[in-house]
Amino acid sequence: MLRRSFVVGTAAVAGVIAGAGAAQAQDTIKIGLVQSMTGGLAAVGKQVVAGARLYMQEHGDTVAGKKIQLIVKDDTTVPDVARRLAQELIVNEKVNVLGVGITPVAMAIAPLATQAKVPSVIMVSGTSIVVDRSPMFVRTSFTLGQQASVMGEWAAKNGIKKVAIIQSDWAPGAEATAVFTESFTKAGGTITETLKVPLANPDFAPFLQRAADSKPDGMFVFVPGGGQAGTFARQFIERGLDKSGIKLIGPGDVTDDDDLPGMGDAVLGVVTAGFYSASHDSAKNKAYVAAMKKANNGMRPNFLSLGGYDGMHVIYEALKKTGGNTDGEAMVNAMKGLKWESPRGPVSIDPDTRDIVQNIYLRRVEKVGGELYNTEFATVPDVKDPRKR
């Protein structure tokens, strides 16, 4: 399926390029979001689109004298669908900018963005290599390596000597595992078991038992945010592992703010490394959380929402710098080196890699005002993707 996603016919490419050229003369700047609104990762797209729409609500729909139009397309969590939708957006809708979602979707869209020279903001994917697949890609989400490297170092220094790993079997999971393993073992730790769980409709129970049988001190887990973390936590508790003394650790996804309120008190004390928590203590974040809840029927924003919110910020700021010129290279160059204060904290776009640079916070699940939150207790500032240092 992924191989097919990279195949773009000559006629289609010609049409894409022609469509992109015609788009330059428009007074309305169209931003097409290709996100997973249905399917197994529907919760992901919901958060990203909510963040993008909130940014427009707060900052208006006019930039550099031009009207901004947001067009949302549901890729149904299928790369081939995403590629077709992106092509339609570029050729038929004549969009000027794309907002791209999960890793397989980003990989499928990369050839189109490159051929058409359409600047594209990666709002979800956390896989390091994605940005390298197109010179038109700029990331406002995260990389799994940023979080996993910090988690590995912390675990080894805080009494966790043996770890079993459970990962979703796709590129982000493989990357989280590889970076954590390197970081943890370099600091003196040992990996007892590495288990891969199918991404679609996962049943974690047998993998949890195998991991527990290896007698680890800790269990490093990567599952995608937006639903699966809640399933994992429930099965972890059902097997009594919350009382086994095994410490549950992982990147921020494992205690995703979208799932955390329903996980129950058994996850109290779970430590993760993440770049955003809804309880992040800043005036900007408190205003962001309140605005997101008001605009989305009380929905608590999670880390994925920032990919959309900050993605729109990068697009708006680039348009200001170019005076409304949507030429792909001009837009990408304008995005490079941007720095701003996000609800997640200080962030920037690395001018060399086009990846986001951000703080990574060590967080512990605690009860605040009767609700579960990831409470930050340490900060590692200005973390770059460890695979590109």
Contacts in CASP RR format, 6 or more apart in sequence:
PFRMAT RR
TARGET T0000
AUTHOR 0000-0000-0000
METHOD contacts of the structure
MODEL  1
MLRRSFVVGTAAVAGVIAGAGAAQAQDTIKIGLVQSMTGGLAAVGKQVVA
GARLYMQEHGDTVAGKKIQLIVKDDTTVPDVARRLAQELIVNEKVNVLGV
GITPVAMAIAPLATQAKVPSVIMVSGTSIVVDRSPMFVRTSFTLGQQASV
MGEWAAKNGIKKVAIIQSDWAPGAEATAVFTESFTKAGGTITETLKVPLA
NPDFAPFLQRAADSKPDGMFVFVPGGGQAGTFARQFIERGLDKSGIKLIG
PGDVTDDDDLPGMGDAVLGVVTAGFYSASHDSAKNKAYVAAMKKANNGMR
PNFLSLGGYDGMHVIYEALKKTGGNTDGEAMVNAMKGLKWESPRGPVSID
PDTRDIVQNIYLRRVEKVGGELYNTEFATVPDVKDPRKR
1 78 0 8 1.000
1 79 0 8 1.000
1 80 0 8 1.000
1 104 0 8 1.000
2 79 0 8 1.000
2 104 0 8 1.000
2 107 0 8 1.000
2 108 0 8 1.000
4 80 0 8 1.000
5 79 0 8 1.000
5 80 0 8 1.000
5 82 0 8 1.000
5 83 0 8 1.000
5 104 0 8 1.000
5 107 0 8 1.000
5 108 0 8 1.000
6 107 0 8 1.000
6 108 0 8 1.000
6 110 0 8 1.000
6 111 0 8 1.000
8 16 0 8 1.000
8 83 0 8 1.000
8 111 0 8 1.000
8 112 0 8 1.000
8 115 0 8 1.000
12 87 0 8 1.000
12 91 0 8 1.000
13 112 0 8 1.000
13 115 0 8 1.000
13 116 0 8 1.000
15 91 0 8 1.000
16 87 0 8 1.000
16 90 0 8 1.000
16 91 0 8 1.000
16 112 0 8 1.000
16 115 0 8 1.000
16 116 0 8 1.000
17 115 0 8 1.000
17 116 0 8 1.000
17 117 0 8 1.000
18 91 0 8 1.000
19 90 0 8 1.000
19 91 0 8 1.000
19 94 0 8 1.000
19 116 0 8 1.000
20 90 0 8 1.000
20 94 0 8 1.000
20 116 0 8 1.000
20 117 0 8 1.000
20 118 0 8 1.000
22 94 0 8 1.000
23 30 0 8 1.000
23 94 0 8 1.000
23 95 0 8 1.000
23 96 0 8 1.000
23 326 0 8 1.000
24 96 0 8 1.000
24 325 0 8 1.000
24 326 0 8 1.000
24 327 0 8 1.000
26 94 0 8 1.000
26 96 0 8 1.000
27 66 0 8 1.000
27 67 0 8 1.000
28 66 0 8 1.000
28 67 0 8 1.000
28 68 0 8 1.000
28 69 0 8 1.000
29 63 0 8 1.000
29 66 0 8 1.000
29 67 0 8 1.000
29 68 0 8 1.000
29 69 0 8 1.000
29 96 0 8 1.000
29 97 0 8 1.000
29 319 0 8 1.000
29 324 0 8 1.000
29 326 0 8 1.000
30 69 0 8 1.000
30 71 0 8 1.000
30 89 0 8 1.000
30 93 0 8 1.000
30 94 0 8 1.000
30 95 0 8 1.000
30 96 0 8 1.000
30 97 0 8 1.000
31 68 0 8 1.000
31 69 0 8 1.000
31 70 0 8 1.000
31 71 0 8 1.000
31 95 0 8 1.000
31 96 0 8 1.000
31 97 0 8 1.000
31 98 0 8 1.000
31 99 0 8 1.000
31 312 0 8 1.000
31 315 0 8 1.000
32 70 0 8 1.000
32 71 0 8 1.000
32 72 0 8 1.000
32 73 0 8 1.000
32 89 0 8 1.000
32 93 0 8 1.000
32 95 0 8 1.000
32 97 0 8 1.000
32 98 0 8 1.000
32 99 0 8 1.000
33 48 0 8 1.000
33 49 0 8 1.000
33 52 0 8 1.000
33 70 0 8 1.000
33 71 0 8 1.000
33 72 0 8 1.000
33 73 0 8 1.000
33 98 0 8 1.000
33 99 0 8 1.000
33 123 0 8 1.000
34 73 0 8 1.000
34 75 0 8 1.000
34 82 0 8 1.000
34 85 0 8 1.000
34 86 0 8 1.000
34 89 0 8 1.000
34 98 0 8 1.000
34 99 0 8 1.000
34 100 0 8 1.000
34 101 0 8 1.000
34 105 0 8 1.000
34 109 0 8 1.000
35 44 0 8 1.000
35 45 0 8 1.000
35 48 0 8 1.000
35 49 0 8 1.000
35 72 0 8 1.000
35 73 0 8 1.000
35 74 0 8 1.000
35 75 0 8 1.000
35 99 0 8 1.000
35 101 0 8 1.000
35 123 0 8 1.000
35 124 0 8 1.000
36 42 0 8 1.000
36 44 0 8 1.000
36 45 0 8 1.000
36 74 0 8 1.000
36 75 0 8 1.000
36 76 0 8 1.000
36 77 0 8 1.000
36 101 0 8 1.000
36 102 0 8 1.000
36 105 0 8 1.000
36 124 0 8 1.000
37 45 0 8 1.000
37 46 0 8 1.000
37 49 0 8 1.000
37 72 0 8 1.000
37 74 0 8 1.000
37 75 0 8 1.000
37 76 0 8 1.000
38 74 0 8 1.000
38 76 0 8 1.000
38 77 0 8 1.000
39 76 0 8 1.000
39 77 0 8 1.000
40 77 0 8 1.000
40 200 0 8 1.000
41 77 0 8 1.000
41 102 0 8 1.000
41 224 0 8 1.000
41 225 0 8 1.000
41 226 0 8 1.000
42 77 0 8 1.000
43 225 0 8 1.000
43 226 0 8 1.000
43 227 0 8 1.000
43 258 0 8 1.000
44 101 0 8 1.000
44 102 0 8 1.000
44 124 0 8 1.000
44 224 0 8 1.000
44 225 0 8 1.000
44 226 0 8 1.000
44 304 0 8 1.000
45 101 0 8 1.000
45 124 0 8 1.000
45 304 0 8 1.000
46 299 0 8 1.000
47 226 0 8 1.000
47 258 0 8 1.000
47 299 0 8 1.000
47 301 0 8 1.000
47 302 0 8 1.000
47 304 0 8 1.000
47 305 0 8 1.000
48 101 0 8 1.000
48 123 0 8 1.000
48 124 0 8 1.000
48 304 0 8 1.000
48 305 0 8 1.000
48 307 0 8 1.000
48 308 0 8 1.000
49 72 0 8 1.000
49 308 0 8 1.000
50 292 0 8 1.000
50 295 0 8 1.000
50 296 0 8 1.000
50 299 0 8 1.000
50 301 0 8 1.000
50 305 0 8 1.000
51 292 0 8 1.000
51 301 0 8 1.000
51 305 0 8 1.000
51 306 0 8 1.000
51 307 0 8 1.000
51 308 0 8 1.000
51 309 0 8 1.000
51 312 0 8 1.000
52 70 0 8 1.000
52 123 0 8 1.000
52 308 0 8 1.000
52 309 0 8 1.000
52 311 0 8 1.000
52 312 0 8 1.000
53 70 0 8 1.000
53 295 0 8 1.000
54 288 0 8 1.000
54 291 0 8 1.000
54 292 0 8 1.000
54 295 0 8 1.000
54 309 0 8 1.000
55 308 0 8 1.000
55 309 0 8 1.000
55 311 0 8 1.000
55 312 0 8 1.000
55 313 0 8 1.000
55 316 0 8 1.000
56 68 0 8 1.000
56 70 0 8 1.000
56 312 0 8 1.000
57 291 0 8 1.000
57 295 0 8 1.000
58 291 0 8 1.000
59 312 0 8 1.000
59 316 0 8 1.000
60 68 0 8 1.000
61 67 0 8 1.000
61 68 0 8 1.000
61 69 0 8 1.000
62 68 0 8 1.000
63 316 0 8 1.000
63 319 0 8 1.000
63 320 0 8 1.000
63 324 0 8 1.000
64 319 0 8 1.000
64 320 0 8 1.000
64 322 0 8 1.000
64 323 0 8 1.000
64 324 0 8 1.000
65 324 0 8 1.000
66 319 0 8 1.000
66 324 0 8 1.000
68 316 0 8 1.000
71 89 0 8 1.000
71 93 0 8 1.000
71 95 0 8 1.000
73 85 0 8 1.000
73 86 0 8 1.000
73 88 0 8 1.000
73 89 0 8 1.000
74 85 0 8 1.000
75 81 0 8 1.000
75 82 0 8 1.000
75 85 0 8 1.000
75 101 0 8 1.000
75 105 0 8 1.000
77 102 0 8 1.000
77 105 0 8 1.000
79 104 0 8 1.000
79 105 0 8 1.000
79 107 0 8 1.000
79 108 0 8 1.000
80 108 0 8 1.000
82 104 0 8 1.000
82 105 0 8 1.000
82 108 0 8 1.000
82 109 0 8 1.000
83 108 0 8 1.000
83 109 0 8 1.000
83 112 0 8 1.000
86 98 0 8 1.000
86 108 0 8 1.000
86 109 0 8 1.000
86 112 0 8 1.000
86 113 0 8 1.000
87 112 0 8 1.000
89 95 0 8 1.000
89 98 0 8 1.000
90 98 0 8 1.000
90 112 0 8 1.000
90 116 0 8 1.000
90 118 0 8 1.000
95 118 0 8 1.000
96 118 0 8 1.000
96 119 0 8 1.000
96 326 0 8 1.000
97 118 0 8 1.000
97 119 0 8 1.000
97 120 0 8 1.000
97 121 0 8 1.000
97 315 0 8 1.000
97 326 0 8 1.000
97 331 0 8 1.000
98 109 0 8 1.000
98 113 0 8 1.000
98 118 0 8 1.000
98 119 0 8 1.000
98 120 0 8 1.000
98 121 0 8 1.000
99 120 0 8 1.000
99 121 0 8 1.000
99 122 0 8 1.000
99 123 0 8 1.000
99 308 0 8 1.000
99 311 0 8 1.000
100 106 0 8 1.000
100 109 0 8 1.000
100 113 0 8 1.000
100 120 0 8 1.000
100 121 0 8 1.000
100 122 0 8 1.000
100 123 0 8 1.000
100 124 0 8 1.000
100 125 0 8 1.000
100 137 0 8 1.000
101 122 0 8 1.000
101 123 0 8 1.000
101 124 0 8 1.000
101 125 0 8 1.000
102 124 0 8 1.000
102 125 0 8 1.000
102 224 0 8 1.000
103 124 0 8 1.000
103 125 0 8 1.000
103 126 0 8 1.000
103 127 0 8 1.000
103 130 0 8 1.000
103 170 0 8 1.000
103 171 0 8 1.000
103 172 0 8 1.000
104 170 0 8 1.000
104 171 0 8 1.000
105 125 0 8 1.000
106 122 0 8 1.000
106 124 0 8 1.000
106 125 0 8 1.000
106 127 0 8 1.000
106 130 0 8 1.000
106 133 0 8 1.000
106 137 0 8 1.000
107 130 0 8 1.000
107 133 0 8 1.000
109 120 0 8 1.000
110 130 0 8 1.000
110 133 0 8 1.000
110 134 0 8 1.000
110 137 0 8 1.000
111 134 0 8 1.000
112 118 0 8 1.000
113 119 0 8 1.000
113 120 0 8 1.000
113 134 0 8 1.000
113 136 0 8 1.000
113 137 0 8 1.000
114 134 0 8 1.000
114 135 0 8 1.000
114 136 0 8 1.000
117 136 0 8 1.000
117 327 0 8 1.000
117 328 0 8 1.000
117 329 0 8 1.000
118 136 0 8 1.000
118 328 0 8 1.000
119 136 0 8 1.000
119 138 0 8 1.000
119 315 0 8 1.000
119 318 0 8 1.000
119 326 0 8 1.000
119 328 0 8 1.000
119 331 0 8 1.000
119 332 0 8 1.000
119 335 0 8 1.000
120 134 0 8 1.000
120 136 0 8 1.000
120 137 0 8 1.000
120 138 0 8 1.000
121 137 0 8 1.000
121 138 0 8 1.000
121 139 0 8 1.000
121 140 0 8 1.000
121 308 0 8 1.000
121 311 0 8 1.000
121 314 0 8 1.000
121 315 0 8 1.000
121 335 0 8 1.000
122 130 0 8 1.000
122 131 0 8 1.000
122 137 0 8 1.000
122 138 0 8 1.000
122 139 0 8 1.000
122 140 0 8 1.000
122 141 0 8 1.000
123 140 0 8 1.000
123 141 0 8 1.000
123 307 0 8 1.000
123 308 0 8 1.000
123 311 0 8 1.000
124 141 0 8 1.000
124 304 0 8 1.000
124 307 0 8 1.000
125 139 0 8 1.000
125 141 0 8 1.000
125 172 0 8 1.000
126 139 0 8 1.000
126 141 0 8 1.000
126 142 0 8 1.000
126 143 0 8 1.000
126 144 0 8 1.000
126 172 0 8 1.000
126 175 0 8 1.000
127 143 0 8 1.000
127 144 0 8 1.000
127 171 0 8 1.000
127 172 0 8 1.000
127 175 0 8 1.000
128 143 0 8 1.000
128 144 0 8 1.000
128 145 0 8 1.000
128 175 0 8 1.000
128 355 0 8 1.000
128 385 0 8 1.000
128 387 0 8 1.000
128 388 0 8 1.000
129 171 0 8 1.000
130 137 0 8 1.000
130 139 0 8 1.000
131 137 0 8 1.000
131 138 0 8 1.000
131 139 0 8 1.000
131 353 0 8 1.000
131 354 0 8 1.000
131 355 0 8 1.000
135 332 0 8 1.000
136 328 0 8 1.000
136 332 0 8 1.000
137 354 0 8 1.000
138 314 0 8 1.000
138 332 0 8 1.000
138 335 0 8 1.000
138 336 0 8 1.000
138 349 0 8 1.000
138 354 0 8 1.000
139 349 0 8 1.000
139 354 0 8 1.000
139 355 0 8 1.000
139 356 0 8 1.000
140 306 0 8 1.000
140 307 0 8 1.000
140 308 0 8 1.000
140 310 0 8 1.000
140 311 0 8 1.000
140 313 0 8 1.000
140 314 0 8 1.000
140 349 0 8 1.000
140 356 0 8 1.000
141 304 0 8 1.000
141 306 0 8 1.000
141 307 0 8 1.000
141 356 0 8 1.000
142 274 0 8 1.000
142 275 0 8 1.000
142 303 0 8 1.000
142 356 0 8 1.000
142 358 0 8 1.000
143 175 0 8 1.000
143 355 0 8 1.000
143 385 0 8 1.000
143 387 0 8 1.000
144 172 0 8 1.000
144 173 0 8 1.000
144 175 0 8 1.000
144 176 0 8 1.000
144 179 0 8 1.000
144 222 0 8 1.000
144 251 0 8 1.000
145 175 0 8 1.000
145 176 0 8 1.000
145 179 0 8 1.000
145 251 0 8 1.000
145 385 0 8 1.000
145 386 0 8 1.000
145 387 0 8 1.000
146 275 0 8 1.000
146 358 0 8 1.000
146 360 0 8 1.000
146 383 0 8 1.000
146 384 0 8 1.000
146 385 0 8 1.000
146 386 0 8 1.000
147 176 0 8 1.000
147 250 0 8 1.000
147 251 0 8 1.000
147 252 0 8 1.000
147 272 0 8 1.000
147 273 0 8 1.000
147 274 0 8 1.000
147 275 0 8 1.000
147 360 0 8 1.000
148 175 0 8 1.000
148 176 0 8 1.000
148 177 0 8 1.000
148 179 0 8 1.000
148 180 0 8 1.000
148 183 0 8 1.000
148 222 0 8 1.000
148 250 0 8 1.000
148 251 0 8 1.000
148 273 0 8 1.000
149 179 0 8 1.000
149 180 0 8 1.000
149 182 0 8 1.000
149 183 0 8 1.000
149 383 0 8 1.000
149 386 0 8 1.000
150 183 0 8 1.000
150 273 0 8 1.000
150 274 0 8 1.000
150 360 0 8 1.000
150 362 0 8 1.000
150 380 0 8 1.000
150 383 0 8 1.000
151 180 0 8 1.000
151 183 0 8 1.000
151 220 0 8 1.000
151 249 0 8 1.000
151 250 0 8 1.000
151 251 0 8 1.000
151 272 0 8 1.000
151 273 0 8 1.000
152 180 0 8 1.000
152 183 0 8 1.000
152 184 0 8 1.000
152 187 0 8 1.000
152 220 0 8 1.000
152 273 0 8 1.000
153 183 0 8 1.000
153 184 0 8 1.000
153 187 0 8 1.000
154 271 0 8 1.000
154 273 0 8 1.000
154 362 0 8 1.000
154 378 0 8 1.000
155 163 0 8 1.000
155 184 0 8 1.000
155 187 0 8 1.000
155 189 0 8 1.000
155 218 0 8 1.000
155 220 0 8 1.000
155 249 0 8 1.000
156 183 0 8 1.000
156 184 0 8 1.000
156 187 0 8 1.000
156 188 0 8 1.000
156 189 0 8 1.000
157 187 0 8 1.000
159 217 0 8 1.000
160 189 0 8 1.000
160 217 0 8 1.000
160 218 0 8 1.000
160 247 0 8 1.000
160 249 0 8 1.000
161 188 0 8 1.000
161 189 0 8 1.000
161 190 0 8 1.000
161 217 0 8 1.000
162 189 0 8 1.000
162 190 0 8 1.000
162 191 0 8 1.000
162 192 0 8 1.000
162 214 0 8 1.000
162 215 0 8 1.000
162 216 0 8 1.000
162 217 0 8 1.000
162 218 0 8 1.000
163 184 0 8 1.000
163 189 0 8 1.000
163 190 0 8 1.000
163 191 0 8 1.000
163 192 0 8 1.000
163 216 0 8 1.000
163 217 0 8 1.000
163 218 0 8 1.000
163 219 0 8 1.000
163 220 0 8 1.000
163 249 0 8 1.000
164 191 0 8 1.000
164 192 0 8 1.000
164 193 0 8 1.000
164 194 0 8 1.000
164 195 0 8 1.000
164 211 0 8 1.000
164 212 0 8 1.000
164 214 0 8 1.000
164 216 0 8 1.000
164 218 0 8 1.000
164 219 0 8 1.000
164 220 0 8 1.000
165 177 0 8 1.000
165 180 0 8 1.000
165 181 0 8 1.000
165 191 0 8 1.000
165 193 0 8 1.000
165 194 0 8 1.000
165 195 0 8 1.000
165 211 0 8 1.000
165 219 0 8 1.000
165 220 0 8 1.000
165 221 0 8 1.000
166 195 0 8 1.000
166 197 0 8 1.000
166 204 0 8 1.000
166 207 0 8 1.000
166 208 0 8 1.000
166 211 0 8 1.000
166 219 0 8 1.000
166 220 0 8 1.000
166 221 0 8 1.000
166 222 0 8 1.000
166 223 0 8 1.000
166 232 0 8 1.000
167 173 0 8 1.000
167 174 0 8 1.000
167 176 0 8 1.000
167 177 0 8 1.000
167 194 0 8 1.000
167 195 0 8 1.000
167 196 0 8 1.000
167 197 0 8 1.000
167 221 0 8 1.000
167 222 0 8 1.000
167 223 0 8 1.000
168 196 0 8 1.000
168 197 0 8 1.000
168 198 0 8 1.000
168 199 0 8 1.000
168 202 0 8 1.000
168 222 0 8 1.000
168 223 0 8 1.000
168 224 0 8 1.000
168 228 0 8 1.000
169 196 0 8 1.000
169 197 0 8 1.000
169 198 0 8 1.000
169 199 0 8 1.000
170 199 0 8 1.000
172 222 0 8 1.000
172 224 0 8 1.000
173 222 0 8 1.000
175 387 0 8 1.000
176 222 0 8 1.000
176 250 0 8 1.000
176 251 0 8 1.000
177 194 0 8 1.000
177 220 0 8 1.000
177 222 0 8 1.000
179 386 0 8 1.000
179 387 0 8 1.000
180 220 0 8 1.000
180 250 0 8 1.000
181 191 0 8 1.000
181 194 0 8 1.000
183 386 0 8 1.000
184 191 0 8 1.000
184 220 0 8 1.000
185 191 0 8 1.000
192 211 0 8 1.000
192 214 0 8 1.000
192 215 0 8 1.000
192 216 0 8 1.000
193 210 0 8 1.000
193 211 0 8 1.000
193 214 0 8 1.000
193 216 0 8 1.000
195 207 0 8 1.000
195 210 0 8 1.000
195 211 0 8 1.000
197 204 0 8 1.000
197 207 0 8 1.000
197 223 0 8 1.000
199 224 0 8 1.000
202 223 0 8 1.000
202 228 0 8 1.000
202 231 0 8 1.000
202 232 0 8 1.000
203 235 0 8 1.000
204 223 0 8 1.000
204 231 0 8 1.000
204 232 0 8 1.000
204 235 0 8 1.000
204 236 0 8 1.000
205 235 0 8 1.000
205 238 0 8 1.000
205 239 0 8 1.000
208 235 0 8 1.000
208 236 0 8 1.000
208 239 0 8 1.000
208 241 0 8 1.000
209 239 0 8 1.000
211 219 0 8 1.000
212 219 0 8 1.000
212 239 0 8 1.000
212 241 0 8 1.000
212 244 0 8 1.000
212 246 0 8 1.000
216 246 0 8 1.000
217 246 0 8 1.000
217 247 0 8 1.000
218 246 0 8 1.000
218 247 0 8 1.000
218 248 0 8 1.000
218 249 0 8 1.000
219 241 0 8 1.000
219 246 0 8 1.000
219 247 0 8 1.000
219 248 0 8 1.000
219 249 0 8 1.000
220 249 0 8 1.000
220 250 0 8 1.000
221 232 0 8 1.000
221 248 0 8 1.000
221 249 0 8 1.000
221 250 0 8 1.000
221 254 0 8 1.000
222 250 0 8 1.000
222 251 0 8 1.000
222 253 0 8 1.000
222 254 0 8 1.000
223 229 0 8 1.000
223 231 0 8 1.000
223 232 0 8 1.000
223 253 0 8 1.000
223 254 0 8 1.000
224 253 0 8 1.000
225 253 0 8 1.000
225 256 0 8 1.000
225 258 0 8 1.000
225 259 0 8 1.000
225 302 0 8 1.000
225 304 0 8 1.000
226 256 0 8 1.000
226 258 0 8 1.000
226 259 0 8 1.000
226 302 0 8 1.000
226 304 0 8 1.000
227 256 0 8 1.000
227 258 0 8 1.000
227 259 0 8 1.000
229 253 0 8 1.000
229 254 0 8 1.000
229 255 0 8 1.000
229 256 0 8 1.000
229 259 0 8 1.000
229 263 0 8 1.000
230 256 0 8 1.000
230 259 0 8 1.000
230 262 0 8 1.000
230 263 0 8 1.000
232 254 0 8 1.000
233 254 0 8 1.000
233 255 0 8 1.000
233 259 0 8 1.000
233 263 0 8 1.000
233 264 0 8 1.000
233 266 0 8 1.000
233 267 0 8 1.000
234 263 0 8 1.000
236 242 0 8 1.000
236 248 0 8 1.000
236 266 0 8 1.000
237 264 0 8 1.000
237 266 0 8 1.000
237 267 0 8 1.000
241 248 0 8 1.000
242 248 0 8 1.000
242 266 0 8 1.000
242 267 0 8 1.000
247 270 0 8 1.000
247 271 0 8 1.000
248 254 0 8 1.000
248 267 0 8 1.000
248 270 0 8 1.000
249 270 0 8 1.000
249 271 0 8 1.000
249 272 0 8 1.000
250 271 0 8 1.000
250 272 0 8 1.000
250 273 0 8 1.000
251 272 0 8 1.000
251 273 0 8 1.000
251 274 0 8 1.000
252 272 0 8 1.000
252 273 0 8 1.000
252 274 0 8 1.000
252 275 0 8 1.000
252 303 0 8 1.000
252 363 0 8 1.000
252 374 0 8 1.000
253 303 0 8 1.000
254 270 0 8 1.000
254 272 0 8 1.000
255 263 0 8 1.000
255 267 0 8 1.000
255 270 0 8 1.000
255 272 0 8 1.000
255 363 0 8 1.000
255 365 0 8 1.000
255 374 0 8 1.000
256 302 0 8 1.000
256 303 0 8 1.000
257 277 0 8 1.000
257 278 0 8 1.000
257 300 0 8 1.000
257 301 0 8 1.000
257 302 0 8 1.000
257 303 0 8 1.000
257 373 0 8 1.000
257 374 0 8 1.000
258 299 0 8 1.000
258 300 0 8 1.000
258 302 0 8 1.000
258 304 0 8 1.000
260 267 0 8 1.000
260 365 0 8 1.000
260 372 0 8 1.000
260 373 0 8 1.000
260 374 0 8 1.000
261 300 0 8 1.000
261 371 0 8 1.000
261 372 0 8 1.000
262 372 0 8 1.000
263 372 0 8 1.000
264 372 0 8 1.000
265 367 0 8 1.000
265 372 0 8 1.000
267 365 0 8 1.000
267 372 0 8 1.000
268 365 0 8 1.000
268 366 0 8 1.000
268 367 0 8 1.000
268 372 0 8 1.000
269 364 0 8 1.000
269 365 0 8 1.000
269 366 0 8 1.000
270 364 0 8 1.000
270 365 0 8 1.000
271 362 0 8 1.000
271 363 0 8 1.000
271 364 0 8 1.000
271 365 0 8 1.000
272 362 0 8 1.000
272 363 0 8 1.000
272 374 0 8 1.000
273 360 0 8 1.000
273 361 0 8 1.000
273 362 0 8 1.000
273 363 0 8 1.000
274 303 0 8 1.000
274 360 0 8 1.000
274 361 0 8 1.000
274 362 0 8 1.000
274 363 0 8 1.000
274 374 0 8 1.000
275 303 0 8 1.000
275 306 0 8 1.000
275 344 0 8 1.000
275 358 0 8 1.000
275 359 0 8 1.000
275 360 0 8 1.000
275 361 0 8 1.000
276 302 0 8 1.000
276 303 0 8 1.000
276 306 0 8 1.000
276 343 0 8 1.000
276 344 0 8 1.000
276 361 0 8 1.000
277 361 0 8 1.000
277 363 0 8 1.000
277 373 0 8 1.000
277 374 0 8 1.000
277 375 0 8 1.000
277 376 0 8 1.000
278 285 0 8 1.000
278 289 0 8 1.000
278 300 0 8 1.000
278 301 0 8 1.000
278 302 0 8 1.000
278 373 0 8 1.000
278 374 0 8 1.000
279 368 0 8 1.000
279 373 0 8 1.000
279 374 0 8 1.000
279 375 0 8 1.000
279 376 0 8 1.000
280 343 0 8 1.000
280 344 0 8 1.000
280 345 0 8 1.000
280 361 0 8 1.000
280 376 0 8 1.000
281 376 0 8 1.000
282 343 0 8 1.000
282 345 0 8 1.000
284 341 0 8 1.000
284 342 0 8 1.000
284 343 0 8 1.000
284 345 0 8 1.000
285 343 0 8 1.000
285 344 0 8 1.000
285 345 0 8 1.000
287 343 0 8 1.000
288 301 0 8 1.000
288 309 0 8 1.000
288 343 0 8 1.000
289 300 0 8 1.000
289 301 0 8 1.000
289 343 0 8 1.000
292 298 0 8 1.000
292 299 0 8 1.000
292 300 0 8 1.000
292 301 0 8 1.000
292 305 0 8 1.000
293 299 0 8 1.000
293 300 0 8 1.000
293 301 0 8 1.000
301 343 0 8 1.000
303 344 0 8 1.000
306 342 0 8 1.000
306 343 0 8 1.000
306 344 0 8 1.000
309 342 0 8 1.000
309 343 0 8 1.000
310 340 0 8 1.000
310 342 0 8 1.000
310 344 0 8 1.000
310 347 0 8 1.000
310 356 0 8 1.000
313 340 0 8 1.000
313 342 0 8 1.000
314 335 0 8 1.000
314 338 0 8 1.000
314 349 0 8 1.000
317 334 0 8 1.000
317 335 0 8 1.000
317 338 0 8 1.000
317 340 0 8 1.000
318 331 0 8 1.000
318 332 0 8 1.000
318 334 0 8 1.000
318 335 0 8 1.000
318 338 0 8 1.000
319 326 0 8 1.000
319 331 0 8 1.000
319 334 0 8 1.000
321 334 0 8 1.000
322 330 0 8 1.000
322 331 0 8 1.000
322 334 0 8 1.000
325 331 0 8 1.000
332 354 0 8 1.000
335 349 0 8 1.000
335 354 0 8 1.000
336 349 0 8 1.000
336 350 0 8 1.000
336 351 0 8 1.000
336 354 0 8 1.000
337 348 0 8 1.000
337 349 0 8 1.000
337 350 0 8 1.000
337 351 0 8 1.000
338 348 0 8 1.000
338 349 0 8 1.000
339 346 0 8 1.000
339 347 0 8 1.000
339 348 0 8 1.000
339 349 0 8 1.000
340 346 0 8 1.000
340 347 0 8 1.000
340 348 0 8 1.000
341 347 0 8 1.000
342 358 0 8 1.000
344 358 0 8 1.000
344 359 0 8 1.000
345 358 0 8 1.000
345 359 0 8 1.000
346 358 0 8 1.000
346 359 0 8 1.000
346 381 0 8 1.000
346 382 0 8 1.000
347 356 0 8 1.000
347 357 0 8 1.000
347 358 0 8 1.000
348 356 0 8 1.000
348 357 0 8 1.000
348 358 0 8 1.000
348 382 0 8 1.000
349 355 0 8 1.000
349 356 0 8 1.000
349 357 0 8 1.000
350 356 0 8 1.000
350 357 0 8 1.000
350 384 0 8 1.000
350 388 0 8 1.000
353 384 0 8 1.000
353 385 0 8 1.000
353 388 0 8 1.000
355 384 0 8 1.000
355 385 0 8 1.000
355 388 0 8 1.000
357 382 0 8 1.000
357 383 0 8 1.000
357 384 0 8 1.000
358 382 0 8 1.000
358 383 0 8 1.000
359 379 0 8 1.000
359 380 0 8 1.000
359 381 0 8 1.000
359 382 0 8 1.000
359 383 0 8 1.000
360 379 0 8 1.000
360 380 0 8 1.000
360 383 0 8 1.000
361 376 0 8 1.000
361 378 0 8 1.000
361 379 0 8 1.000
361 380 0 8 1.000
362 376 0 8 1.000
362 377 0 8 1.000
362 378 0 8 1.000
362 379 0 8 1.000
362 380 0 8 1.000
363 374 0 8 1.000
363 375 0 8 1.000
363 376 0 8 1.000
363 377 0 8 1.000
364 374 0 8 1.000
364 375 0 8 1.000
364 377 0 8 1.000
365 372 0 8 1.000
365 373 0 8 1.000
365 374 0 8 1.000
365 375 0 8 1.000
366 372 0 8 1.000
366 373 0 8 1.000
366 375 0 8 1.000
367 373 0 8 1.000
368 375 0 8 1.000
END
